[in-house]
Amino acid sequence: MDNQITPVEQKTVDFNGAELLAVKFNDGKVYAGARWICNGLGLNDNQRRGQYMKLNEDVVLSRGVKKISLPTNSGTQEALCIELEFLPLWLAKINAGIIDDLKIQDRVIEYQLKAKDVLAAVFLPTNQPVSQAEVTLQLAQCLVDQEKKIQALETNQEAQAETIQNIKEALAPTDKQWRKYINEQLNKVARARGDDFQGVREESYDLLEKRAACNLRRRLANHKERLFEAGASKTKINDTNRLDVIDQDRRLQEIYTAIVRELAIKYVA
């Protein structure tokens, strides 16, 4: 019991007109109250519940989340809190660019850049630097930390933009150059899965056979037999493949296109 991790101190701090909660544990770690952060950002109930779900289900963020019993005006209540070291990552996952309200958008960016430092400072010693050199060093470190945060946000936004572009490409119209579209999407999926080009093709054909209740190899054999009877060259017959069979059947083409889109969104986007 002596090694039990428990909260030893809690403080509130005003940040841009909102009250944020910081809780310090006996192991020295500081946690921020998730509800106070969401309220400060101006999130509605649905948005707040969505953020709670993200905190609990995200593989990385969930490692820094605790439910803490805290004394309040209404008695002891459980509060979802996140360790300060994980706070910037959580806030960086909130895409300010898709928020229509410009005030909330600016608030999200402000929190992404400064909230952790403001909460951490609550429990820092109040001793002032004793020399100009120490003041200069602290200012320089603040600039370095700020630059790192900005770079992390820019990287996150670039990754989100790339994801959106990949989804757009996966959902692009396919009436023209259908085979080119299919090959491009399957190649992207294969590269995302370690250059497993053959495996991706076979998986897509297997999914089509199950979904469309068809036998592509039998159809291919029948198609090659018709080509032979029509006097096609040996090269043309040998080069004919299952994609040719799908291309000739409008129903199979539509089902296969949907399958390829699903694979592209799952592995590339």
N, C-alpha and C positions, 0 to 999 in steps of 0.2 A: 504493500500500500504506500510505502514511503516514496516509491518511484512513479506514483500515479501522476499523469499530466492533467493539471487543473488550471482554470483561469485564476489569476491573482489580482488583476487590476483591469478596470474598464474605464474608458474616457470617451467623451464625445468632442468633436471638433467641427467648427463651422468651415464649410468649403463652398464658396460661391453661393452663399445664402442657404445652403442645405446642411443638415446635421448628420454627420457620419459617425459611426461607432467603431472604436478600436478596442480590442481585448488582448491583454498580454497574459501569456501562460507562464507557469513556473519553469518551463524549459527555455524561456527567453524569446520564444516565437510570438509574433503579433498577428492577430486575425482581424479582418474587417467584416462587419455585419452586411450580408448580401442585401437584406431588405432596405437598409439605409442607403446603400449604393444605388439600388434600383429607384428608390424614391427620389434621390438626388438627381438622377438622370431624367426623371419625368416619365418613366415607363408606366403604362397602364397595367391593369391586373393580368390580362392575357400575356402581355410582353414579359411581365415579371415572372409568371409561372413558367414561361418558355425558358427564361434564363436559369431558374432553379433546376429545371430538367436538364439543361446543358451542363450545369455544374455537377450534377449527380451522375450523369451518364458519360460525359467526356472522359476518355481513357486517362488523359494527363490531368485535367482540372480536378477530377474526383479525388486525386491523391492529396490535394491541398484543402479539402472541404471537411468541416466538422459541424455537427449539431451541438450547440452549447446552451446549457441552462443558465439564463441570466436573470438577475432581479430587475423587474420593471415596476412601473406605477400600478400595474394590474396584477402584481405577484410574479413569481418565478415562471418564465416562459422559455421554450426552446427556440433558438435562433440559428439559422443557417449562416455559417461564417466561412470565409476563405482566407487562407494564409497569405500574408502580404506578398511573398515571393511569387505566388500564383496570380495575384490580382492583375498585373499588366497583361498577362496572357489572356485572362478572361475578357478584359476590356478590349483587347486587340481583336478578339473574335466578334465583337459587335461592329458590324459594317456601317459606319456613319454615312457612307455614300448612298445607302438605300433608304435613309430616313427623310421623309418629305418635310417635316417641320425643321426649319433651319435653326431655330433656337435649340431644339433638342440635339440636332446634329453638332452644333458648336459645343454644347455641353458634353456630349460623348467624347469629342476630341480633347477637350480640356481635362476630363477625367482620365483619359488614356495617357496623357502626358504628365499629370501632376498628382493624381489622387494618392498613389502609393507613397510618394515622398511626404505629402501632408500628413497622412496617417502614421507613418513611421516616426515623424518628428515629434509626435505627441509624447513618446516615451524616451526621447533622446535627452542626454544631460543638457542643462541650460547654460553650462559654462561657455563663455565666449572665447574665441581664439585670442591668444596672448600676443601674437605678433602679426605684422602686415604680411609676412611670408605665408603664415597659416591661412589668412584670409584669402590671399591669391590662390593658394592651393585648393581651398574649398570651392572657390568660384570656378576654377579650371575643371575640377572634378564634376561639378554640376553641369558644365557645358558638355563634357564628354558623355555623361549619363543621358542628357537631353538629346544629343545627336544619335546615340544608340537607340533610344526610344523612337525617334522619328524614322530612322532607317528600318526598324522592325515594323512600324506601321506601314511604311511604303511597300516593304516586301509582302506584307499580308494583303494589301490592296491589290498588288500586282498578281498575286496568286489567285485572288478572288476574280479578278478580271479575266485571267486565263481560263478559270473554271467556267465562267459565263460564256466565253468564246467557244470552248469545247462543246458545251451543251447546244449552242446555236448551230454549230457545224453538224452535230449529230442529228439535229431536228430539221436540217435544211431540206428544201424540196428535192425530190429525186426523180422527177419525170424525165429530165434530160440527163444524159450520161449516167444512167443508173448503175452500170457495172463499175464505172470509175468511182462513184460515191461509195459503193459497197466495199470495193478493194481498199480505198483510203481509210475507211472507218475500221475495217478488220485489221489492217496493218498497224493503226494506232493502238488498238486493243492489244495486239500481239507484242508491240514494243513495251507497252505498260506492264505486260506479264512476262518480261524477260526474254523477248524475241521468240515467243512460242507461236510462231506463225502457223505451223501445221495443226497444233493442238487447238488453237482458236477456231480455225476453219472447221475442224471435225466437230467441235462443240456446237458451232452455229448450225451445222447440218443436222446434228442429232436433235437439237431443239426444234428445228423445222419439222423433222419427221414426226416428233411427238405431238407438236401443236397442230400440224396439218394432217396427221394420220396418213402419211404417204411413205413410199419406199423409193428414195432417190436413186439408189444403185440399180434397182429394177427399171426405173424410168430411163436412166442413163443407158442401160443395155438395150432397151427397146428403141431409144433414139438413135443409137449407133447402128442398129440393125436397119432402121429405115434409111439412114444415110448410105449404108452399103448398097441397099436395094436401089437407091436413086443414083448410084454410080459415083458417089463422092470419093475423093482421093483417100488413100490410106493415112496420109498425114492429117487431113481434116478430121477423119474419124478418131484417130488417136488423140488429137488435141481437144476433142470435145469433152467437157467435164460437167459436174453437177450444177455449176452456176449457169451453164447453157440451158440445162433442163428447167431450172427455176425461172430464167429469163423468158421462157416461152409460155409460161402459165401465169396469167395475171393474178390469180388467187395466191399461188405460191410466192409470187414476187412481193405482194403486199405483206404477207405474213413474215417473210424473210426480212424485209426491210424493217419491220417493227422489232424483230429479234436483234438485228444488227444495231439499231438505235439503242435498245436497252443495254446491250453489251458496252457500247461506246460511253453511255452515260455512267454506267457502273464502274468501269475501269479507267476511263480517261478523264471524265469531268470530275 
